[in-house]
Every structure is written in structure tokens, then in C-alpha cells.
Amino acid sequence: MPTRIVVGGVANCGKSTLTASIYREMQARGINVGIHELDVFENTIPYILGIESWGQRIKVKSGDWANPCISQAIATFTRDKRHFVLGDLTGIIDGLLEKMVEKADLAIAIGKDQQSLQDWLDFFKSQKIPVIIKVISYVGDTLPQCSFEDVIFVGNLKRKVLKNDEIYRVVNQLLIVCNHAD
């Protein structure tokens, strides 16, 4: 049975890069994993993964909730039968987001700081979706302040797949939690 994991966080915090990096690391380990762009407004996953050229990227008008691409993206995420199914969410907490996470089993929450991370932890709690990993993204060498004990700091999530100790730690944590859940 597939484990559906959504990655959610504030806009421009590195959700898509984190999702793509987790996906590539899981693939490299031979894990049966799928990835889905639920944020149809930004549509960045194919570009981060190098499947398409950034010059071809077309952004959809944000706020067009009637866009049929949204329902299609949710249906594709829901039908995927791979062992792990990753879903990259929009960066806005609203009614559409609630629909996007209906079929999710678990979540990874990401923020730029403790408060933005807390907002997403509260959202996932309201939707009764367990958060298995908490991430704070940062740029440069200075870690943001955070009083949470179980946060993984991941740096430089700049729209290209990362292969580093931070990503390995996220994937290792994901696999440990999911193996305990089985």
C-alpha cells in the first residue's frame, strides 16, 4: 500500500527543491518512489529535476482555483501505486490546500523560520496528518534560531537537486519513521 507524503511550507522556502532532492535520493537507493507537482501554479518539479528547461516554464495564474489542472494533479497523486508517493504543495494555506492533502498519510513541514514552520505544523494538525519531519531552510552559513529539538536544517534550497548530508538525513529519518509505521 502506498505511503503518500506531502511537503508543505511557506512560499519560496524550498519545498519543491526539497521534494525533488528527497525523490532523487530515494531513487538512488532503489526505492520505489513517485513525485507529483500539486502546486500547479508554480510547476517547478520538472525543471528542478532537469526533465524540462527553465526557459520553457509557464506559470499558471495564481488563484485560479477552477483550473482543471488542480483536480488532475490531485487525482494523479491519489492513483499513484508506488511504495512512496511525494506531493509538492502550494505555499498558501487555504481551502484548496485542504483538498490537496485529503489523501495524504504523512507530511513534511518546512519553513524559513520557527513561526512559518509552526503555521504549517498547525495546518497539518488541523487536517489530522502526522508530520514526520520538520525542516527549516536557510541560505548561507548562519542557521536561523529555532527552539524545536527535532528540526533538520537544510541550506541553499535553490531550485536544483541537492545531494548532501542534510538531504541524506531527511531521507534516513523518513525511512526510519515509515518503517516503524509499518
C-alpha positions as CSV (number, residue, x, y, z in Angstrom):
1,M,0.0,0.0,0.0
2,P,1.4,3.4,-0.9
3,T,2.5,5.9,1.7
4,R,1.5,9.4,0.5
5,I,3.7,12.1,1.8
6,V,3.0,15.8,1.2
7,V,5.7,18.5,1.5
8,G,4.2,21.8,2.7
9,G,5.6,25.2,3.8
10,V,5.5,28.9,3.3
11,A,6.0,30.2,-0.3
12,N,9.6,30.3,-1.5
13,C,11.1,28.2,1.3
14,G,12.4,25.5,-0.9
15,K,9.5,22.9,-0.9
16,S,10.0,21.9,-4.5
17,T,13.8,21.6,-4.2
18,L,13.5,19.6,-1.0
19,T,10.8,17.3,-2.6
20,A,12.9,16.8,-5.7
21,S,16.1,16.2,-3.7
22,I,14.3,13.6,-1.5
23,Y,12.9,11.9,-4.6
24,R,16.3,11.7,-6.3
25,E,18.0,10.3,-3.1
26,M,15.3,7.7,-2.7
27,Q,15.6,6.7,-6.4
28,A,19.4,6.4,-5.9
29,R,18.7,4.0,-3.1
30,G,16.5,1.9,-5.3
31,I,13.3,2.8,-3.5
32,N,10.0,2.7,-5.5
33,V,9.0,6.4,-5.3
34,G,6.8,8.7,-7.2
35,I,6.7,12.5,-7.3
36,H,3.8,14.8,-8.0
37,E,3.5,18.6,-8.5
38,L,0.4,19.5,-6.6
39,D,1.4,23.2,-6.9
40,V,0.2,23.6,-10.5
41,F,0.6,27.4,-10.2
42,E,4.4,27.2,-9.9
43,N,5.1,24.0,-11.8
44,T,8.8,23.7,-10.8
45,I,9.4,19.9,-10.2
46,P,10.2,19.0,-13.9
47,Y,12.6,21.9,-14.1
48,I,14.4,21.2,-10.8
49,L,14.7,17.5,-11.9
50,G,16.2,18.6,-15.3
51,I,13.3,17.0,-17.2
52,E,12.4,20.3,-18.8
53,S,14.3,23.5,-19.5
54,W,13.7,26.5,-17.3
55,G,13.2,28.6,-20.5
56,Q,10.1,26.5,-21.3
57,R,8.4,27.1,-17.9
58,I,4.9,28.5,-17.9
59,K,3.4,29.7,-14.7
60,V,-0.3,29.4,-14.3
61,K,-2.2,32.4,-12.9
62,S,-2.2,32.1,-9.2
63,G,-5.6,32.0,-7.5
64,D,-7.3,30.3,-10.5
65,W,-8.9,27.6,-8.2
66,A,-11.2,26.4,-11.0
67,N,-8.2,25.4,-13.1
68,P,-8.8,21.7,-14.2
69,C,-5.1,21.0,-13.7
70,I,-5.6,21.1,-9.9
71,S,-8.1,18.2,-9.9
72,Q,-6.0,16.3,-12.4
73,A,-2.8,16.7,-10.2
74,I,-4.7,15.6,-7.1
75,A,-6.1,12.6,-9.0
76,T,-2.7,11.6,-10.3
77,F,-1.2,11.8,-6.8
78,T,-4.0,9.7,-5.4
79,R,-3.8,7.0,-8.1
80,D,0.0,6.5,-7.9
81,K,0.7,3.0,-6.6
82,R,4.4,3.3,-5.9
83,H,5.6,2.5,-2.3
84,F,6.3,6.2,-1.5
85,V,4.4,9.0,-3.2
86,L,5.7,12.5,-2.7
87,G,3.4,15.6,-3.3
88,D,4.8,19.1,-3.6
89,L,2.1,21.5,-2.2
90,T,1.4,25.2,-2.8
91,G,2.7,27.7,-0.3
92,I,-0.6,29.2,0.7
93,I,-2.9,27.7,3.4
94,D,-6.4,27.8,2.1
95,G,-9.4,25.7,1.2
96,L,-7.7,24.4,-1.9
97,L,-4.8,23.1,0.2
98,E,-7.2,21.2,2.3
99,K,-8.4,19.4,-0.8
100,M,-4.8,18.7,-1.9
101,V,-4.0,16.9,1.4
102,E,-7.1,14.8,1.7
103,K,-5.4,11.6,0.6
104,A,-2.1,12.3,2.4
105,D,-0.9,9.9,5.0
106,L,2.1,11.9,6.3
107,A,3.6,15.3,5.9
108,I,7.0,17.0,5.9
109,A,6.7,20.6,7.1
110,I,9.2,23.2,6.0
111,G,9.6,26.9,7.0
112,K,12.1,29.7,6.7
113,D,11.9,30.3,10.5
114,Q,10.2,28.8,13.5
115,Q,7.0,30.8,13.1
116,S,6.4,29.8,9.5
117,L,7.2,26.2,10.4
118,Q,4.7,26.4,13.3
119,D,2.0,27.7,10.9
120,W,2.4,24.6,8.8
121,L,2.6,22.3,11.8
122,D,-0.7,23.8,13.0
123,F,-2.3,23.3,9.5
124,F,-1.3,19.7,9.3
125,K,-2.5,19.1,12.8
126,S,-5.9,20.6,11.9
127,Q,-6.0,18.1,8.9
128,K,-5.0,15.2,11.2
129,I,-1.9,14.5,9.1
130,P,1.1,13.5,11.1
131,V,4.2,15.5,10.5
132,I,7.2,13.1,10.3
133,I,9.9,15.6,9.5
134,K,10.3,19.3,10.4
135,V,12.7,21.3,8.2
136,I,13.9,24.9,8.4
137,S,15.6,26.1,5.2
138,Y,18.3,28.7,5.3
139,V,20.7,30.5,2.9
140,G,24.4,30.9,3.6
141,D,26.2,29.7,6.7
142,T,24.0,31.0,9.5
143,L,21.3,28.8,10.9
144,P,18.1,30.5,11.9
145,Q,17.0,30.5,15.6
146,C,14.7,27.6,16.5
147,S,13.7,26.2,19.8
148,F,12.3,22.9,18.4
149,E,14.5,20.0,19.2
150,D,13.7,17.8,16.3
151,V,14.2,20.2,13.3
152,I,16.5,19.4,10.4
153,F,18.2,22.4,9.0
154,V,18.6,22.3,5.2
155,G,20.6,25.0,3.4
156,N,20.6,26.5,0.0
157,L,17.4,25.0,-1.5
158,K,17.8,27.0,-4.7
159,R,15.9,25.1,-7.4
160,K,18.4,22.4,-8.1
161,V,18.6,18.8,-6.7
162,L,20.9,18.6,-3.7
163,K,23.0,15.6,-2.7
164,N,24.4,16.3,0.7
165,D,24.4,15.2,4.4
166,E,21.3,17.3,5.1
167,I,19.2,15.5,2.4
168,Y,20.6,12.1,3.4
169,R,19.5,12.9,7.0
170,V,16.0,13.8,5.8
171,V,15.6,10.6,3.8
172,N,17.1,8.5,6.6
173,Q,14.6,10.0,9.0
174,L,11.7,9.5,6.6
175,L,12.6,5.8,6.1
176,I,13.1,5.2,9.8
177,V,9.7,6.7,10.7
178,C,7.9,4.9,7.8
179,N,9.5,1.5,8.7
180,H,8.2,2.0,12.3
181,A,4.8,2.8,11.0
182,D,4.5,-0.5,9.0
